[in-house]
Amino acid sequence: PLSEGKQLKTKFDDIFAATKYMQALKLN
């Protein structure tokens, strides 16, 4: 369903944000 795809995108967005955050911490 459409709602399931939106949930999946939200989860990916969270993972992507967390990954960028961790990379930013490593760079500092």
Secondary structure, 3 states (H helix, E strand, C coil): CHHHHHHHHHHHHHHHHHHHHHHHHHHC
